[in-house]
């Protein structure tokens, strides 16, 4: 099972283009956004830059040994002491939680939406 849909079946839109080879392009199973595997700020992209969803492929980071292949929902962000942000994903099938580095072209709107989610869902008036 593929992480995302087959790149040979992709259709580039003006919004999603970059200067990568066609073989490096994929289509997200969750939102349908097209993106390159080459991402600024990370060597191994593991999530869609448009919706931040991923696929449960790893048991340990980078091993590609998981048999689950469930959708990994972005549920939160975390900030490191050096200022780097991480995305917290939870598998919708087996509920495992993984933490992944953001990439330089990830949607700022989606990242900020995750960051303010606790305030939006506050159990008391703010």
N, C-alpha and C positions, 0 to 999 in steps of 0.2 A: 504494500500500500504506500502511495506517495505522500510526502509531507504536504504538498500542495498539488494542484492540477498540472497536467503535462504542459510544459512551456511551448511545445509545438502547436498547441491549440489556442495559444493566447492571441489577443487582439490588443495592440497598444493603443492607448488614448493619449492625447496631447498632455493630459494632466499627469500621467504616470511614466513618462519617458525619461531615460537617462542614457548615458553613453556606454552601455554594457553590451556584450555580445548577446544575440538572441537566445543562446542556450542557457544564459544565466538569468533569464526571466521566468517568473512563476506567477500563478494566479491563486489567490487566497480562497480556500474552501469556505470561509465564513462570510466575507464581504464581497468577494469577486474582484477586489482590487489587484492590479498587476504591479509587480515590483521586481527589482533586481536582487540577486543573492549578494551582490557586492554592495556593502553598506559602509558609509563613513563612520569611523569610530569603533568598529568591531570586525573581527576576522571571520566570524561565523554567524550569519543572521539566522535566527530561529523563530522569527515572528513577522507578521505582516506589518508594515509601517503605517498602514491606513487605519486598521481597526485594532492592532496590537495582539490579535489572537495568534495562537500557535497550535501545534499538534504534539501530542505526547509521544515522542520518539525515543527519549533517553531514560535509562534507569539512573545513570550517572552522567553528568554533563559531557556531551559529545560522543557517548558510546553507541548510540542508535540501537540499543538492545531491547527497548520496550516493545511488548506485543500489544499494548493497549491501543495506541493510535487515536485516542479520543481528542476532542477539541479542548485546548487549554485556554480558558477564559482569563483575560487580564483582570485581576481583582484589586490590585493596589500598586503603589509605587513606594520605594524605599530610597532614602538618600544616604550615601556613604559619607564619612567624615571628610573625604577629599572632594566632595561635591558631586560625584558621579551618581546618577539615578539608576535604579534597578526596577524592573517590572516583576511583580509577583503574579504568577500564573497558577490556576488550579484546574486540574483535569475534570471535565464534566462527566467522565465515565467512571474513573476509579478514585477521584478526589485527591490525588497526590498534589503536592504544592512544589513548584520550582521557582527559582529566582534567576532572572536573565538580565544581562546588560542592555541598556537602550542603545539604539543606533542613532547616528547623527541626522538621519532623515525621517525618524519616527514622528508621527503626528503630534505636534505640540498641544493641540486641542484635546486629543485623547489622553495624553499624559497628564495635563492639568485637570481634566475631568476625573481621572483616578485619584489625583492628589486631594481634590476638594470633596470627594465622595463622603468622607466621614462628617464633614460639616453639613452637607446637603441632607444626610440621613440622621442628623442629630436627634437624640431622644428627648431633647428639651429645646425650648425656644432660644435662638441666638440673637 
